[in-house]
Amino acid sequence: MNAMARRARVIRFPNSPRPRSEETEGLVEVRRCRDQSEALVVRALLESEGIPVVLRSNQASSVYPFSVGEQAVVVVLTTAPEAPHARAVLARQSATDAE
């Protein structure tokens, strides 16, 4: 009977996801946008200058198609070395829009 006994196979669980703070480690906020459409325009402007951008929001637009107040704020993040360049591009664009 011992010859028939098989050892159980161990299946390991996948690693747990990293906490959100580690995901954005090294990223710096360069702008807060009122909604996703404004954030997409800012992202396109910065990416056209060769600046990598990440957008972060707490609202799931597919679940909540409308928002009130600060609920829909989208944060535009970039790497720390690129942050001064990104802020300069945004400031230059704001000055151009004001004219």
N, C-alpha and C positions, 0 to 999 in steps of 0.2 A: 503494500500500500504506500509505503514511503516513496517508492519510485514514481508514483503518479502525482505526488504533491508538486505543485508549481509555485514558484515565488511570485508574489504580486508585483506588478509593474507600477512604478511610481511616476505619476504625471505631475510635473511641477506647474504651479500657477505662473502666469507671466508676471514680469516685474510691475509693480504699481506705478501709475503715472507720476511724473514729477510734480511737485507743487507749483502753482502759478508763478510764485516769486522767482523760482529757478528758470522758468521759461523766459521771463523778461529780464533776466540778469544781464546787465551790460547794455540795456536799452534805456533811452532817455526820452521823456515826453517833450515834444517840440510844439505841440498845439492841441487844443481841445476844440472840437467842432460841434455845432449844434445838433447835427444829424448826419446820417450816413451819406447823403448826397454831397454835402459840403466836404466831408472827409475823403470821398472818392476823388473830388477835384484837387484837394490838397495833395493826396497821394500821387495823382498823375503828374502834378507840377514837380514834386520832389523827385519822382522816379525819372522824369525827363532830364533832370540834372544829374542823374546817376547816383542818387541817394537811396539806399534801401529803406523801405518803410514797412511798418507793421501797424495795423489798425486794431484797436481793442475797444470793445463795448460790452456793457452789461445787459443790453436789451436784445432779445431775440426778435428781430423784425418780422420773421415769418409767423411768430405767435402773436405779437402785439403790433399790428400795422400802424398804430398811431401812438403818440406819446404826449406827455404833459410835462412842461418844465425841463428839468435837468435829466429826465429819464432817458433820453435818447442820445446823450453825450457820447461822442466817439473820440477816443484819445489816439493821437498820431504819435508813434514811437519810431525812433531811429537809433542807430548805434551811437555810443558816446563820442567817438572821434568825428562822426559826421554831423553831430548836433549843431555846432556853430555855423557850419555851412548851410544847413537846413534852415536855421533861424534867419540867416542873412538872405537867403532866397525868398523866404516868406515876407520879410520886411521890405525887400525890394519890390515884390509883387504888390504889397499893400500900398506902398508909395505910388506905384504906377496906377493902381485902381483909384486912388484919391484924386489924381490929376484929371 
